Structures are given as structure tokens and as C-alpha cells.
Amino acid sequence: MSTKSIRESAPIEHGPSSTGEDRSARIAVTIFPLMIIASFIAAMAAPAAFHPLAAGTNYALGIIMFGMGLTLKVSDFELVVKRPLPVLIGVVAQFVIMPLLAVLLTWIFQLPAAIAVGVILVGCAPGGTSSNVI
């Protein structure tokens, strides 16, 4: 039997990557960045048309964060209880090391006050979606 006929007669495997949910996720991951880029270009080209949407930014971020929270499972919280050290390291890094590093950099480079405030603010702001709120 030739290799070609073996491949043709082999049963097709339907793994988890062939489910409808996975296909939808792949499409979303592909299209979402394109939508963001298109929105950015449109807003830069016609800022006045998008200005009325600015009032809804906090609501949109709240919906996004709520949606992210819906993806959490009980097992995620169990993992934090079982292994709290990585979470504690992240919290210390975000709220102690990052602001101190920002202050240190503004002092080392003798930045003007206005720029120093911006650098320190960025150093104090958490990453991800919540940084947009701050």
C-alpha cells in the first residue's frame, strides 16, 4: 500500500481545534485587531465624528472588564490560593517597584517637571484595560 493511499484512507481526526467555538475564537482574534486599526484610522481622519463617543469610554471599559471577568473560573481562584507567591510578586512589582523605578528614572535623567509627572503617572498605572481608566 502506498503512502498516499494510507493518508487518504486514514480517518479524519476531529480534535478540539475543529470545534465551532475554536473557529469563532480564531476569527475574533483575527478580525478584532483589524477593527481596532480601522477604528483608529477613522477616528484620526474624522475626530469630530467620534467625539460624541468619548462620553461612553468608562462604560465601554467597564463592559470589557466585566467580559474579561466572566472568563474566570473557580479553578483560577483556587490556583491563586494554592500558589499566592506569583500574585504577590506581581502586586509588589506593579505598586512598589514600578513607581519607584519611574521616580528613579526621572531623577537620573533630570527630566523637566511636566515630563517627570507623566513618567511617574505611567509607572503608577497598572497595565491592561484598567490603565486606560487611570
SESE-56264 format. One record per residue (C-alpha): residue in three letters; x, y, z. Coordinates in steps of 0.02 Angstrom, whole numbers, plus 50000, padded with zeros to 5 digits. Layout:
ALAXYZ;...
***
This chain:
MET500005000050000;SER500725016849953;THR500925031350073;LYS499655041349976;SER498295028349994;ILE498635026550181;ARG498385045150206;GLU496805045050102;SER496045030450194;ALA496535036350369;PRO495065042850471;ILE494965061550491;GLU495285066550670;HIS494165079650745;GLY495155087150887;PRO494705102050994;SER495385113950863;SER493995109350742;THR492535114550853;GLY491415128950807;GLU491925138250964;ASP493765137250918;ARG493415143150741;SER492425157850809;ALA493845162150927;ARG495105161650784;ILE494005173050680;ALA493785185150825;VAL495655185550860;THR495985189250677;ILE494615202050649;PHE494685211450815;PRO496415219250787;LEU495895224250611;MET494335232550682;ILE495405241950809;ILE496605248050675;ALA495175253250560;SER494325262550704;PHE495955271350746;ILE496205276950567;ALA494395282850553;ALA494505292450718;MET496135300650664;ALA495385305450495;ALA493755312350566;PRO493945315850753;ALA492385326650762;ALA491305312050707;PHE491925301350850;HIS491965314650986;PRO490185310651049;LEU490775292951088;ALA492065299251213;ALA490735300651349;GLY490455281851343;THR492285276951367;ASN492095272351550;TYR490545261851513;ALA491425252951369;LEU492935249051480;GLY491765242651616;ILE490925230951492;ILE492605224851429;MET493245221651605;PHE491615212951652;GLY491795201851498;MET493575197651547;GLY492975193351721;LEU491665181551651;THR493075170851580;LEU493735167151755;LYS493365150251831;VAL493375144152010;SER494965134651969;ASP495825151351931;PHE495485157252108;GLU495985140452181;LEU497655141952093;VAL497945159052172;VAL497575151752344;LYS498725136952313;ARG500125147452237;PRO499995165352302;LEU501845169752276;PRO501725174252090;VAL500215185352126;LEU501105193852271;ILE502655196652165;GLY501565204552029;VAL500695215952153;VAL502345221652231;ALA503105224352060;GLN501615234351999;PHE501295245352150;VAL503035246952229;ILE504425243152103;MET503645251651951;PRO503275268452037;LEU504985268552122;LEU505835264551958;ALA504895278851874;VAL505445290952010;LEU507225284651997;LEU507255286851808;THR506565304551818;TRP507915308651947;ILE509335300451848;PHE508865309051684;GLN508405325651770;LEU506795326651671;PRO505775342751669;ALA504355342851795;ALA502955340451667;ILE503795325351587;ALA504285318251757;VAL502465318751813;GLY501955309251656;VAL503315296051679;ILE502855293551862;LEU501005292551819;VAL501355279151689;GLY502435269951817;CYS501005270151942;ALA499655264751820;PRO499265246251809;GLY499375237751641;GLY497985231351531;THR496245238351516;SER496225246451688;SER497685257751639;ASN496525266751519;VAL495395271551663;ILE496835278951761;
***
